[in-house]
Amino acid sequence: MTLGERIRSAREAKGWKIRHLAGALDTTESYISDVELDKVQPSGKRVLAIATALDLTPNDLLKNEIAEVAS
């Protein structure tokens, strides 16, 4: 599962539409859509903000990316 897929899954698990997450992060729905579709990679600071908004840790969102770098 990609970072974008994990973000989408976590957002949907909260029952949030893209607009809810965008509003929580003070960003655009287009940006959230691009992140969820893996068209853009969010900065570390943005990953932290997304994770916080979704009641997760950055590690929850990045676990596959960390494993790929380690292997």
HELIX and SHEET records of a PDB file:
HELIX    1   1 LEU A    3  ALA A   13  1                                  11    
HELIX    2   2 ILE A   18  LEU A   25  1                                   8    
HELIX    3   3 GLU A   29  GLU A   36  1                                   8    
HELIX    4   4 GLY A   44  ALA A   53  1                                  10    
HELIX    5   5 PRO A   58  ALA A   70  1                                  13    
END                                                                             
